Amino acid sequence: MQKTAKEHQKQVKKVDSTAGGISRMIRSAHLKQVKKVARAVTAKATTSRANQ
């Protein structure tokens, strides 16, 4: 069975949007992780300075 050009375009668009969604999720998850680490480092630095 052969797909029409329109059906094929629809499929390509669907794959594109899925890939875009996944890359956005990965990017935002990575940013959250970076912020979390930065907060932890800042808190540790503040605590160690207070203890001196």
C-alpha positions in Angstrom: 0.0 0.0 0.0 1.4 3.3 -1.0 0.8 6.5 1.0 -0.3 9.7 -0.7 1.9 12.7 -0.5 -0.5 14.4 1.9 -0.5 11.4 4.3 3.3 11.3 4.1 3.5 15.0 5.0 1.2 14.5 7.9 3.4 11.7 9.2 6.6 13.7 8.8 5.0 16.6 10.7 3.9 14.3 13.5 7.5 12.9 13.8 8.9 16.5 13.8 6.6 17.7 16.5 7.4 14.6 18.7 11.1 15.1 18.2 10.8 18.8 19.0 8.8 18.0 22.2 11.5 15.5 23.3 14.3 17.9 22.7 12.5 20.6 24.6 11.9 18.3 27.5 15.6 17.3 27.6 16.7 20.9 27.4 14.4 22.0 30.3 15.3 19.0 32.4 19.0 19.8 31.8 18.5 23.4 32.8 16.7 22.3 36.0 19.6 20.0 36.9 22.1 22.8 36.3 20.1 25.2 38.5 19.8 22.6 41.2 23.6 22.0 41.3 24.2 25.7 41.3 21.9 26.2 44.3 23.6 23.3 46.1 27.1 24.8 45.5 26.0 28.2 46.6 24.4 26.9 49.7 27.5 24.9 50.6 29.8 27.9 50.0 27.6 30.1 52.2 27.5 27.5 54.9 31.3 27.0 54.9 31.9 30.7 55.0 29.5 31.1 58.0 31.4 28.3 59.8 34.8 30.0 59.5 
